[in-house]
Amino acid sequence: MNLYEFEGKNIFKQFGIATPQSILLRRTDDVVEKYNELGLKEVVLKAQVLSGKRGKNNGILFASNADEVKEAVEKIFSSNIRGQYVAAVLMEGKLEIVEEHYLSIIYDTNKKQPVLVYSKEGGMDIEDVSEEKIQKQYLDIRQNELSSNIPFAKELWQSFLQSDARVVEINPLVKTSNGQFIAADAKIAIDDDAFFRHKDWNFEPRTMLGR
């Protein structure tokens, strides 16, 4: 099952992966009240849908005051993002980005083991990055520890193992102007057969946020 961005980021936070300050907006929420509650001037509004390429489909907008936030949220809620209904918008603080990296752990069905994929060329589909700019490290599912100097690689491995994931991806993994690394986006796909091991899982119904 694919998770929404805000659900993925909630999992990331449990394992020590930094995410932007945020608040989730529903259609019935008072947007201005929520904006004031977040307490940040510059924000980004992101449609919560399961498809990618939101930025090219009016699914990611920026705002710097209450009126702009209200207008942006109304525009996103009235949009059809690649055939998907938008029932939630994630409002986050705008990051001062100096670098964008790519980091993921994906289960390789051919080799039948997970592989860590990292590139300093983030913010785009990994398929569009040249092979020489991509680092790959195959992992042993029996090994709980991961040896790596890549930011959040160890934390991502724990989230992969303990969440029974098939994919955990941060793209982009950004470095901000103050030198902090933050997961600006989150993509997680979990094994449907693992639900019996996670009584605490309470994800949004897929039919509610995406049709």
C-alpha positions, 0 to 999 in steps of 0.5 A: 500500500502506498502512503500519502506524503504526510503519512510517510513523514509521520513515520520518518519522524518516528525514526529521527528523520527531520521533516519541515514544520507542517500542519494538515489542512482538510476541506472543512478547516479554517485555512487562515486559522491553521496558517496562523497556528503554524506561525510561519510567514513563507509556506508551501502548500502540497496536494496530498495525492498518490501520484507524482509530478505534483509541481507540474500539475498545480499541486504544489504552490507557495504563499507568504501571507494569509490571503495567498494561502487561502487562494492557493488552498482553494486552487489545489482543492479545486484541482484534479491532480492527474485524475486524483481527488484532493481531500487534504493539503499539507502546509509546510514551512518553506525551506532555504535550500542550498542542495538537493539529494536523493535517498531511497531504500528499495526492495530489488525483486531480481536480487531479492534484497533491499538496495540503498540508492543515493545521489547528490542529484536530487529533486528529479526522478532517479531514472533521469540521473546518469548512472555514474552519479548514483551510489548503490549498496545492497543490504542484508535484511538480517542485519539491523545495523547499517554502516553509512555516512550518508545523511539519514541512511541509518534512520531510513534503514530502520524505517524500512525494516520496522515498517515492513516497507517495500520502498522508502524514498526521500526526494529531495533530501535537502540541505538547508542554508544552516547546514541541516538535512531535512526530508522535503518529501516522503514516499513509502510503500508498505507490505499489505501482508504486514498489517497484522504485525502493526496494530498501531497503524491507522492510515487514511482510507485510500478511497477518502484521499484518492479516488 
